Amino acid sequence: MSENIYKPYRMEIENIIEETPDVRTFRLRFKDEGDAARFSFKAGQFGEYSVAGEGESTFCVASSPTRKGYIECTFRKAGRVTNALLNLEIGDTVGFRGPYGNTFPVEQWENKNLLYIAGGIALPPMRCVIWNTIDLRDRYKDITIIYGARTVSDLVYKHELKEWSERTDIKLITTVDPGGQTQDWKGEIGFVPAVLEKIAPSSENTIAILCGPPVMIKFTMPVLKRLGYEDKDIYTTLENRMKCGFGKCGRCNVGKIYVCKDGPVFTYEQLLKMPAEY
Amino acid sequence: MGKELKRIKKDSLERLYNHLSVNRRIYAPVRTPDNKVEYRYNPAFADVTFDHIRSTLSVKNLVFPKVENLLYYTVTKTETTVAEADVNKIRDVVLWGAHPCDAAAYDILRSIFCWDIIDTYFLKRLEKLVVIGLSCKTADEYCFCTSVGLSPDSSKGSDILLSPLKNGDFRAEILTEKGSKIVSSQPSLFEEYPGEEILVAEVRKKFDSDLVTKNLSANFEHPFWIENSLRCLGCGACAYVCPTCACFDIQDETKGKNGRRYRSWDSCGFGLFTIHTSGHNPRSVQSQRWRQRIMHKFSYMPERNNSLGCVGCGRCSQGCPVDMNIAEQLEALQSI
């Protein structure tokens, strides 16, 4: 018989970063060295994170596969499991099943410009691929990141945003919704689609990777189209509700697609062929 | 293996039943005092029914229990220990008297639980299961097996299929290795089959499933879905009684410091099934959820699993509190 596919790896919380009052990033290490040695993943994949007694919750792996020996996840306190996770401390144990799902085709993107567009808590599912491409910086041409949140305090990965803004080989544009700025805010003020329109990054030899709340996607897509981006060159990662992670529990089924198996990474061209049930 | 035909005399059936009950559990249909039919473990042979049309619930629970424990854990202040639910403790079961629709459902469930990653719990239960099928000699207005590629005497999914003969004896079709083993362990019960006709119910073909599948792919956006689901309560009864519905939830349950993680039956008909953490719900209204149920079984599964997700047992229509009849709807979907 094959193994129990529901059994999680035991992970130790090595570090906790308080991104915002209700968002945390955990760095997790395998408690079993054999598990650590066997484990590998690629950018875009996700897993089921669990607290015994509370249940499992689905997030993307937020760290890059170029950084070995650990994985990171970022979550917002929203329900039973994330509330339990938020109360854990360094040294505590969490469960992890994965990696599941497909990946961002970073090899296909070599020698192209990359435009990352994220809104709010949707930066974590893109952080993995952002770092993956930054760590292999010489394989890609221009890298541009547009990141927006409602308020300055809602921006996650502030320490990394600072690092990215200081690098000369990455163009980072941060923005907050009107009214969400602080007195010393130096970034843009405005919604992501408006900021994108203003910056107008060329679609020439460029891949756009987009992730955010449905309303942001809805208004950003027409801007990308006006800028000349083709459907096949626009990528996103879907966040359908999941339980199992491997195409059995039925929750993430959209048309003939299982987001957990065929996704979570899709091109806009693929999305147009699916029912809009995501 | 090629199928082999034998005859079992009426009087020998009880001996076969009792033989199969030795050292393993037998799951057989009985009539309840309120004249419903339900499967029970190890009923006396005298209580087993042979003339029922359908049991209230399907028999999918033998391979996909309502609640399947996956992990057990103990949580203390200093340590969390986790133990797996042991698949090797899954015991042999003989399913006695499964009608062809229910027996055929196991293959469909297999196409979900084993299509890529193997679900060990499911597969182990299936391996431990022996199916003694029973052809239907009666049917009712809810039956539509002949519309989904089956028939009241189809042998798919059975290890041995019993079909009634006029004089009360049964024809036994020996269909698998598991079935042959039973015959060779009790050879005296299985006689030469003289070639008599079996008694088999007539089930009218209500729709052409290929045509339904073809029409569905072009009619995702059609007023049909709203018109035909306005009275749906979203109660999930259809999925609960369905022999092929396999959607599940995973939850933790704790008592004191001990707990378990289990999976349990769920339904795409429930509003919470797809709701995101943000509150956004991809299928926010009942018509979308009703459409999902039919699309999944008659459009997505044929393409993805190479199999319809329905065996035509009629339970969902019979069990629906607001009388939504899937066969009638599928009949209508042929011509939209």
Interface residues (C-beta under 8 A of the other chain):
Chain A: M1 S2 E3 N4 I5 Y6 K7 P8 R10 S50 A52 G53 E54 G55 E56 R76 A78 G79 T82 T93 G95 P213 P214 E239 N240 R241 K243 C244 F246 G247 K248 C249 G250 R251 N253 V254 G255 K256 K261 P275 A276 E277 Y278
Chain B: L70 L71 Y73 V75 T80 V82 E84 A85 V87 I112 F113 W115 D116 I117 I118 D119 T120 L123 K124 F220 A246 C247 F248 D249 I250 Q251 D252 T254 G259 R261 R263 D266 C268 F273 T274 I275 H276 T277 S278 H280 P282 R283 Q288 Q292 M295 H296 S299 Y300 E303 R304
